[in-house]
Amino acid sequence: LHMGFGAQHSSADPVMSVTSGNWSAPTTWSTGVVPGEQEVVVSRGTSVLYDMATSPTLVQVTVEGLLTFSRTLATRMDVGAIVVLPGGVFEVGTESSPIPADKTATIRLADIPGVTYTHLHGQTNIAPVLHTHGGTLDLHGAPLANTWTVLAQDTTVGSTTLVVKDDIAGWKIGDTVIVGRAGDVIPDVIAVLKELRTGKEKEFHMPKKCPVCNQPVQQIPGQVAYRC
């Protein structure tokens, strides 16, 4: 991925990686201290594993070597600008080894007051930015369970019943969902709001027998509904 912008700025000498290692290890850095609110350079020939659950607001991260995010920890990086130079690799999971579904890698590009950035080719005021200036950007996360679906039949505003097309992993009885709307028609369910759960929700399991007639419940091939 190549973008047409990037960032540099003038400040105190940047903190540079002097050996390969974890971001959280003081021995990785030229100052002997884990970087704070300053400019950081992952030097050519070094590999740094980003393993920080929280982050100071870094002024800029320049990648000349390899910067890869942990696959075993939830991580977060707050930064004004990320610039990946030729030969540099900024890796948040790969196609063959993505960030696992139960982990997150959050990159928050921050607008930092009082810091002046200048583009590598002279333009100003271009941050916050993630800029691959001849380097490599790799972003891959493991596939997540499907939490949205198209409805098996359209419904209208005010209806109390939705017929979904697919089995939805992770939905519970009592969940709040976001539905799409096109005029007065609701064609799909966009997401389930798991953050609104209170703990009173219940797992749903399709019964094996009808609670009315006690006959086996089965799904007819090619249809959505289950029938007894």
Salt bridges, closest charged atoms under 4 A:
GLU39 OE1 - HIS9 NE2 3.06
ASP78 OD1 - ARG76 NE 2.81
ASP78 OD2 - ARG108 NH1 3.73
GLU91 OE2 - ARG71 NH2 3.05
ASP102 OD2 - LYS103 NZ 3.21
ASP138 OD1 - HIS140 NE2 3.00
ASP175 OD1 - ARG197 NE 2.78
ASP184 OD1 - ARG181 NH2 3.56
GLU203 OE2 - LYS172 NZ 3.72
